C-alpha cells in the first residue's frame, strides 16, 4: 500500500537517486524494501540506481519485479527496454516497448523503438515511429534535434 507516510519515508531515497548518490540510495532502498517489499516506486528506483552503476542484471531483476507487480507500469517497461537497448539487444528492447506503442502520446517509446529499428536496418518502420514521436515530442526536448536529424537522414533530406 502506498500511503502518505510511505511516500514521505521514500522521499529522501528519491532525493539520493536524483543526487546520484547511488551507494547510499541502494542501501536505503534495500532497507526500505525490507519493510515495504512490494513498493513499485522503491523497486523501480533501486533498478535505476543499479542501472546507473552498471549492475545491469540487478537492474533488470528490479524492473521485471515491478512488471510482475503491475504489468501496466509504463516506466518499468520503458526502463527495461532501455536496459536491453543499452546492451545492443534491439529485438528484445522492441518487444519490451511494443505495448507502449499503443499510445500515440508516448514519444519516448516511439523514438527509442525507431532507434532500435535503425540499428536493425528496418528504416521504413523507423521513419513511421519517428513521425509519431515527432508529433508528440516537445520542440524543447533535448532529443528533438536528434529526432529531426535522424528523420532527415532516413528521408534523404538535409536536417
Buried (B, 14 or more C-beta within 10 A) or exposed (E): EEEEEBEEBBEEBBEBBEEEBBEBBBEBBEEBBEEBEBBBBBBBBBBBBBBBBEBBEBBBBBBBBBBEBBEEBBBBBBBBBBBBBEEEBBEBBBEBBEBBBEEEEBBBBBBBBBBBBBBEEBBEBBBBBBEBBBEBBEEEBEBBEEBBEBBEEBEEEEE
